[in-house]
Amino acid sequence: MALAIVTIAGRTYRMGCDEGQEKRLEELAALVDGKIAAMKGSFGEIGDQRIVVMAALQIADEAADARDRVAALEAELASARAHVASAQARESALETRLEQALGDAAGRIEQLVRDLSRAESNEDSAEIGLPSDF
C-alpha cells in the first residue's frame, strides 16, 4: 500500500492508497481544498466542519450532474447507433433489390439479344429462300 500526504483546509493528512494512485489522491485533495477555499472566500468563516460539508455537497452535486450528462450522452449514443444500424439495414436491402433488378435487366437484355439474333437469322433464311424453321 502506498502513502500520500495531502493538505485540505490547512490540515495535513497521511492517506493510504493503491500503488500508483498517489498523484490522483493528491489531485483530488487539491480539488476539495480548492472548493473549501472558494467557499471560505464566499461565506467567510462559518466553521470548518460546516464548510467541509458544504464543499462535499457541492462536489457531490457536480458529480451527480456529470453522471446525468454521461447517462444522457450514452442514451444519445445508443439512439445514434440504432439509427446507424437501421440505415445499414435499409442500405443492405436496397443493395439486394438493386442486385436483383440488375440481374433481371441483364436477363431481359440477354433474351432480347437471343430474340434479335433469331429474327435476323430468320430474315437471312427468308432472303435466300430457306424455310423459317431451318
N, C-alpha and C positions, 0 to 999 in steps of 0.2 A: 504494500500500500504506500502510495506517495503522500507527500505532505505539502500543502500550500499555505502561505501566510498572507492573509488579506486584511485590509482595513476598511471598516464600514462605520460611518458616523463617528469617526475619530477613535474607534476601538479596534485593536488588532486581534485577530483570531488565527489560531492554527487549525487548519481543516484537513482532514484525511480525504483522499480521493484515489481513484484508479490511476495507475501509471499512465503518464502521458496526458492526463486531464488537468494538470496544474494550471496551465495557461488559460484554459477555458474557465476554470473556477475563479481565477483572478479577474478575468474579463467580466464574468457575471457579478462578482463582488463590486467591481468598479461601476457597473450599471446600477446596482442597488445603492451604492454610495452616492452616485450622481443624482438619483431620484430623491434621496433624502436631502441632499444639499439643495436641490431645486425647491423642494417643499419648504425647507427651513427659510429659504430666501423669500418665498411667497407668504408663508404663515408666521414666520418668526419662531421663537422658541415656545413650543406648545407642549413640550415634554418628549423625551426621547422615545419612550415606548409608543406613544400615540403617533408620532411622526413616522416611526418604523412601520407601524400597522398601516398607516395611510399610504406609505410608499409601496408596501407589499400589495395592498388592494389595487393601487394604480397599475402596478406591474401585472397583477392577475387579470385586470380588465384589458390591458393591452394584449396579453396572451390569449384571452378569450376572443377578442376581436380578430386576432391573427388566425386562430383556429376557424372562426366563422368564415373569414376570407378564403382560407385554404379549402374549406368544405364547399363554398360556392364555386371556386375555381375548379375543384375536382368534378362537381356536377356539370359545370360548363364543358369541361374536357370530355366527360362521358357522353354528353349530348353531341359534341362535335365528332367524337369517334363514331357514334351511332349514325350521324348524318353521312360521314365518310363511308361507312360500311354499306349504307343504303345506296349511296351514289355508285359505289363499286358494283353492287349487285345489279343496279339498273344498267350500268355500263356493260357488264358481262352479258346480261340478257339482250341488250342491243347488239353486241358483237355477235352473239349466237344467231339472232334474227338476220343480221346483215350477211353472215356467212351462208345462211340458208337461202336468202334471197339471191346472193351472188351465184350460189350453186344452181339454183333453179334457173336463173338467167343464162348461165353457161349451158345448161342442158337444153334450154329452148333454142339458143343460138346454134348449138351442135345439130339439133333436129332440123332447124331451118337450113343449115348448110347441106345436110343429107338430102332434104327435100329439094333444094335448088339443084344439087348435083344430079338427082334422079330426073328432075324436069329437064335439065339441059341434055342429059343423056337420051331422054325420050325424044326431045326435039331433034337431036343429031340423028337418031334412028329413023325418025319420020322423014327427014330430008333425003336420006339415001334409000328410002322405001322399005325399011325393015319394020316388022310388027312392033307395036309399042311395048309388048311384054318381052321382047327379045333381050 
